[in-house]
Amino acid sequence: RSIEQDLQGGTKIHYKTMAKAATFLVFFAVTSSTAAWDWMMSLDVHWFSTMYGWYAFAGMWISALTTIILFVLYLKRRGYLAQVNESHIHDLGKWVFAISFLWSYLWFCQFMLIWYTNIPEEIIYFQDRLHSFGYMGLMWTVFAMNFVFPMILLMSRDAKRNYYFLVIVGCIIFVGHWLDVYMMVMPATVKSHHSLGWMEIGTALGFLGLMIFVVNKALTKRPLMVEKHPYLNESLHHHY
């Protein structure tokens, strides 16, 4: 659709794309929640949380935003995306700041409500992670990397416009959410026999390298900037 938009211009294709995107949002909301329940929540057989789908979604959202920032800043450093200015980067930084709060809100609500009510079939999830299997240090590290650091480091306006600063924060959040997925899976599968070693790190780096290769390969086949998007002019002159 974006290629058609560049060739034909106008608003017809743009509105069709918007309609498809809205439809996909509904599809993604259902499938992402179902995948989170089926692939991860079901590992803790007798436990469930009505917030689990939202929690997993917030993690995917913030991870996607940090990935976008890292790719955009990498391309700018290589001389591409010259039209992307500090205001665009600032907006991305604000999104990361906001969604890190959304993730932490869901994390705390799920933890606080379950821990405070102290119902055996619900509290077992956090009991395993805090006391039974030795994940307490990692659990609070995940919270610090995904909320405390972004909150403190991205609070100022200048921080959201500093490219090197955003790369550091983006890497912290990206690793933090990888560890968050580790925390969602490992206590339910290997219990106390966990080890964050070369096997886990190597597997993660392997998939990361594959993702970077595929994305970079795709970026070489299409123009990086749209040409006839209806709102292109407004975006190019986005300054504040």
LINWOGI-V341747 format. One record per residue. RES is the residue in three letters. PHI is phi in degrees with one decimal (none if undefined). PSI is psi in whole degrees, 0 to 359 (NA if undefined). OMEGA is omega in radians with two decimals (NA if undefined). Layout:
res:RES phi:PHI psi:PSI omega:OMEGA
res:RES phi:PHI psi:PSI omega:OMEGA
This chain:
res:ARG phi:none psi:319 omega:-3.14
res:SER phi:-66.0 psi:327 omega:3.08
res:ILE phi:-67.8 psi:317 omega:3.07
res:GLU phi:-60.0 psi:320 omega:3.13
res:GLN phi:-61.2 psi:318 omega:3.13
res:ASP phi:-66.1 psi:328 omega:-3.11
res:LEU phi:-80.5 psi:321 omega:-2.99
res:GLN phi:-104.1 psi:329 omega:-3.08
res:GLY phi:71.5 psi:196 omega:3.14
res:GLY phi:78.8 psi:187 omega:-3.08
res:THR phi:-110.8 psi:349 omega:-3.06
res:LYS phi:-60.3 psi:309 omega:-3.13
res:ILE phi:-65.9 psi:324 omega:3.14
res:HIS phi:-60.0 psi:314 omega:-3.13
res:TYR phi:-70.5 psi:327 omega:3.05
res:LYS phi:-64.1 psi:319 omega:3.11
res:THR phi:-63.6 psi:319 omega:3.10
res:MET phi:-62.2 psi:319 omega:3.13
res:ALA phi:-64.8 psi:318 omega:3.11
res:LYS phi:-66.4 psi:322 omega:3.13
res:ALA phi:-63.8 psi:319 omega:3.12
res:ALA phi:-63.9 psi:320 omega:3.10
res:THR phi:-65.0 psi:319 omega:-3.14
res:PHE phi:-65.5 psi:327 omega:3.11
res:LEU phi:-58.7 psi:319 omega:3.10
res:VAL phi:-65.3 psi:315 omega:3.12
res:PHE phi:-60.6 psi:316 omega:-3.12
res:PHE phi:-67.6 psi:322 omega:3.13
res:ALA phi:-59.4 psi:319 omega:-3.13
res:VAL phi:-72.9 psi:311 omega:-3.04
res:THR phi:-71.0 psi:322 omega:-3.14
res:SER phi:-67.3 psi:320 omega:3.10
res:SER phi:-65.7 psi:316 omega:3.13
res:THR phi:-62.9 psi:320 omega:3.12
res:ALA phi:-63.6 psi:318 omega:3.12
res:ALA phi:-62.2 psi:318 omega:3.12
res:TRP phi:-66.7 psi:314 omega:-2.98
res:ASP phi:-74.8 psi:323 omega:-3.03
res:TRP phi:-92.7 psi:330 omega:-3.04
res:MET phi:-120.8 psi:309 omega:-3.11
res:MET phi:-63.7 psi:327 omega:-3.12
res:SER phi:-69.2 psi:347 omega:3.09
res:LEU phi:-64.1 psi:324 omega:3.00
res:ASP phi:-89.0 psi:91 omega:-2.84
res:VAL phi:-56.4 psi:316 omega:-3.02
res:HIS phi:-99.8 psi:15 omega:-3.10
res:TRP phi:-119.1 psi:146 omega:3.05
res:PHE phi:-149.8 psi:157 omega:3.08
res:SER phi:-144.2 psi:130 omega:3.12
res:THR phi:-71.6 psi:347 omega:3.13
res:MET phi:-95.0 psi:358 omega:-3.00
res:TYR phi:-63.3 psi:317 omega:3.13
res:GLY phi:-61.9 psi:316 omega:3.09
res:TRP phi:-63.5 psi:319 omega:-3.13
res:TYR phi:-62.4 psi:314 omega:3.11
res:ALA phi:-64.3 psi:321 omega:3.12
res:PHE phi:-63.3 psi:317 omega:3.12
res:ALA phi:-61.3 psi:322 omega:3.08
res:GLY phi:-64.4 psi:319 omega:3.09
res:MET phi:-64.6 psi:320 omega:-3.09
res:TRP phi:-64.6 psi:310 omega:-3.11
res:ILE phi:-67.4 psi:326 omega:3.09
res:SER phi:-66.0 psi:320 omega:3.11
res:ALA phi:-64.9 psi:319 omega:3.14
res:LEU phi:-64.1 psi:316 omega:3.12
res:THR phi:-65.9 psi:325 omega:3.09
res:THR phi:-64.5 psi:317 omega:3.11
res:ILE phi:-60.8 psi:314 omega:3.14
res:ILE phi:-60.0 psi:314 omega:-3.10
res:LEU phi:-63.9 psi:319 omega:3.12
res:PHE phi:-68.1 psi:317 omega:-3.14
res:VAL phi:-62.5 psi:314 omega:-3.14
res:LEU phi:-67.6 psi:325 omega:3.07
res:TYR phi:-64.0 psi:315 omega:-3.14
res:LEU phi:-65.9 psi:322 omega:3.10
res:LYS phi:-64.0 psi:320 omega:3.13
res:ARG phi:-64.7 psi:329 omega:3.13
res:ARG phi:-84.4 psi:3 omega:3.08
res:GLY phi:97.3 psi:5 omega:3.11
res:TYR phi:-98.0 psi:173 omega:3.09
res:LEU phi:52.1 psi:46 omega:3.13
res:ALA phi:-63.8 psi:335 omega:-3.12
res:GLN phi:-73.4 psi:343 omega:3.12
res:VAL phi:-77.2 psi:117 omega:-3.07
res:ASN phi:-108.0 psi:185 omega:-3.08
res:GLU phi:-63.8 psi:329 omega:3.13
res:SER phi:-67.5 psi:322 omega:3.07
res:HIS phi:-63.0 psi:315 omega:3.14
res:ILE phi:-63.9 psi:321 omega:3.11
res:HIS phi:-60.3 psi:318 omega:3.12
res:ASP phi:-62.7 psi:319 omega:3.09
res:LEU phi:-63.0 psi:319 omega:3.10
res:GLY phi:-62.3 psi:322 omega:3.10
res:LYS phi:-66.7 psi:323 omega:3.09
res:TRP phi:-62.7 psi:315 omega:3.12
res:VAL phi:-61.2 psi:316 omega:3.12
res:PHE phi:-60.2 psi:316 omega:-3.09
res:ALA phi:-68.8 psi:315 omega:-3.06
res:ILE phi:-73.4 psi:335 omega:3.03
res:SER phi:-65.2 psi:327 omega:3.05
res:PHE phi:-70.2 psi:321 omega:3.09
res:LEU phi:-61.2 psi:314 omega:3.12
res:TRP phi:-60.1 psi:314 omega:-3.10
res:SER phi:-67.5 psi:326 omega:3.08
res:TYR phi:-61.9 psi:314 omega:3.13
res:LEU phi:-67.2 psi:320 omega:3.11
res:TRP phi:-59.7 psi:311 omega:-3.08
res:PHE phi:-69.3 psi:319 omega:3.14
res:CYS phi:-61.1 psi:315 omega:3.13
res:GLN phi:-62.9 psi:315 omega:-3.13
res:PHE phi:-66.5 psi:311 omega:-3.05
res:MET phi:-64.1 psi:315 omega:-3.09
res:LEU phi:-65.4 psi:319 omega:-3.14
res:ILE phi:-71.2 psi:316 omega:-3.10
res:TRP phi:-67.6 psi:322 omega:-3.08
res:TYR phi:-72.6 psi:320 omega:-3.14
res:THR phi:-71.6 psi:330 omega:3.01
res:ASN phi:59.4 psi:41 omega:3.06
res:ILE phi:-86.2 psi:125 omega:-2.99
res:PRO phi:-52.1 psi:314 omega:-3.07
res:GLU phi:-72.4 psi:348 omega:3.09
res:GLU phi:-101.2 psi:318 omega:-3.04
res:ILE phi:-71.7 psi:345 omega:-3.13
res:ILE phi:-58.6 psi:329 omega:-3.14
res:TYR phi:-60.4 psi:310 omega:-3.13
res:PHE phi:-81.6 psi:334 omega:3.05
res:GLN phi:-60.9 psi:317 omega:3.12
res:ASP phi:-63.3 psi:323 omega:-3.06
res:ARG phi:-85.2 psi:331 omega:-3.10
res:LEU phi:-94.2 psi:328 omega:-3.00
res:HIS phi:-129.0 psi:311 omega:-2.93
res:SER phi:-67.4 psi:317 omega:-2.95
res:PHE phi:-115.5 psi:9 omega:3.01
res:GLY phi:77.9 psi:37 omega:3.13
res:TYR phi:-105.8 psi:7 omega:-3.02
res:MET phi:-57.8 psi:311 omega:-3.12
res:GLY phi:-59.7 psi:317 omega:-3.14
res:LEU phi:-67.8 psi:323 omega:-3.14
res:MET phi:-62.2 psi:314 omega:3.14
res:TRP phi:-74.2 psi:333 omega:3.04
res:THR phi:-64.5 psi:317 omega:3.10
res:VAL phi:-59.8 psi:316 omega:3.13
res:PHE phi:-63.1 psi:318 omega:-3.14
res:ALA phi:-65.7 psi:317 omega:-3.10
res:MET phi:-69.1 psi:328 omega:-3.05
res:ASN phi:-96.9 psi:347 omega:3.12
res:PHE phi:-131.3 psi:305 omega:-3.03
res:VAL phi:-62.4 psi:310 omega:-3.13
res:PHE phi:-63.3 psi:310 omega:3.10
res:PRO phi:-60.2 psi:321 omega:-3.13
res:MET phi:-62.1 psi:314 omega:-3.10
res:ILE phi:-74.5 psi:314 omega:-2.99
res:LEU phi:-77.1 psi:334 omega:-3.10
res:LEU phi:-105.9 psi:14 omega:-3.07
res:MET phi:-71.5 psi:324 omega:-3.07
res:SER phi:-84.7 psi:156 omega:3.11
res:ARG phi:-65.1 psi:318 omega:-3.11
res:ASP phi:-63.7 psi:325 omega:-3.13
res:ALA phi:-63.3 psi:323 omega:-3.13
res:LYS phi:-74.4 psi:350 omega:3.13
res:ARG phi:-109.5 psi:356 omega:-3.14
res:ASN phi:-90.3 psi:114 omega:-3.02
res:TYR phi:-62.5 psi:314 omega:-3.10
res:TYR phi:-66.1 psi:322 omega:3.12
res:PHE phi:-63.7 psi:317 omega:-3.14
res:LEU phi:-65.7 psi:325 omega:3.10
res:VAL phi:-63.9 psi:316 omega:3.14
res:ILE phi:-63.2 psi:312 omega:-3.14
res:VAL phi:-64.0 psi:319 omega:3.12
res:GLY phi:-60.6 psi:318 omega:3.12
res:CYS phi:-66.1 psi:320 omega:3.11
res:ILE phi:-61.1 psi:313 omega:-3.12
res:ILE phi:-65.5 psi:318 omega:-3.11
res:PHE phi:-61.1 psi:313 omega:3.11
res:VAL phi:-66.4 psi:322 omega:3.13
res:GLY phi:-60.9 psi:322 omega:3.14
res:HIS phi:-79.7 psi:335 omega:2.97
res:TRP phi:-64.5 psi:317 omega:3.09
res:LEU phi:-66.7 psi:329 omega:3.09
res:ASP phi:-63.6 psi:317 omega:3.08
res:VAL phi:-64.3 psi:321 omega:3.06
res:TYR phi:-56.5 psi:317 omega:3.13
res:MET phi:-69.1 psi:331 omega:3.14
res:MET phi:-74.8 psi:335 omega:-3.00
res:VAL phi:-104.7 psi:309 omega:-2.91
res:MET phi:-64.9 psi:317 omega:3.14
res:PRO phi:-59.9 psi:331 omega:-3.13
res:ALA phi:-83.7 psi:343 omega:-3.05
res:THR phi:-107.5 psi:309 omega:-3.08
res:VAL phi:-105.6 psi:358 omega:3.12
res:LYS phi:57.5 psi:236 omega:-3.10
res:SER phi:-85.1 psi:356 omega:-3.09
res:HIS phi:-90.2 psi:47 omega:-3.10
res:HIS phi:-99.0 psi:152 omega:3.12
res:SER phi:-154.1 psi:115 omega:3.12
res:LEU phi:-85.9 psi:79 omega:-3.03
res:GLY phi:-114.3 psi:201 omega:-3.06
res:TRP phi:-65.5 psi:329 omega:3.13
res:MET phi:-63.1 psi:312 omega:-3.13
res:GLU phi:-67.9 psi:315 omega:-3.12
res:ILE phi:-66.9 psi:317 omega:3.14
res:GLY phi:-63.3 psi:319 omega:3.10
res:THR phi:-62.8 psi:316 omega:3.13
res:ALA phi:-62.8 psi:316 omega:3.13
res:LEU phi:-65.6 psi:326 omega:3.11
res:GLY phi:-63.3 psi:313 omega:3.11
res:PHE phi:-68.1 psi:325 omega:3.08
res:LEU phi:-63.3 psi:315 omega:3.10
res:GLY phi:-62.1 psi:320 omega:3.10
res:LEU phi:-63.5 psi:317 omega:3.12
res:MET phi:-62.4 psi:315 omega:3.13
res:ILE phi:-62.4 psi:319 omega:3.13
res:PHE phi:-62.5 psi:313 omega:-3.10
res:VAL phi:-64.7 psi:316 omega:-3.13
res:VAL phi:-65.6 psi:313 omega:3.13
res:ASN phi:-62.3 psi:323 omega:3.10
res:LYS phi:-63.3 psi:318 omega:3.13
res:ALA phi:-67.6 psi:324 omega:-3.12
res:LEU phi:-66.4 psi:334 omega:3.14
res:THR phi:-77.3 psi:347 omega:-3.05
res:LYS phi:-97.6 psi:349 omega:-3.09
res:ARG phi:-135.6 psi:155 omega:3.05
res:PRO phi:-62.3 psi:142 omega:-3.13
res:LEU phi:-76.7 psi:336 omega:-3.13
res:MET phi:-116.2 psi:138 omega:3.04
res:VAL phi:-70.3 psi:160 omega:-3.07
res:GLU phi:-115.8 psi:324 omega:-3.04
res:LYS phi:-126.9 psi:31 omega:3.09
res:HIS phi:-69.7 psi:138 omega:-3.09
res:PRO phi:-58.0 psi:331 omega:-3.09
res:TYR phi:-107.0 psi:18 omega:-3.10
res:LEU phi:-63.1 psi:316 omega:-3.08
res:ASN phi:-62.0 psi:317 omega:3.11
res:GLU phi:-63.0 psi:322 omega:-3.12
res:SER phi:-69.0 psi:321 omega:-3.13
res:LEU phi:-65.4 psi:332 omega:-3.12
res:HIS phi:-104.9 psi:30 omega:-3.14
res:HIS phi:-82.9 psi:106 omega:3.13
res:HIS phi:-140.7 psi:142 omega:2.99
res:TYR phi:-161.1 psi:NA omega:NA
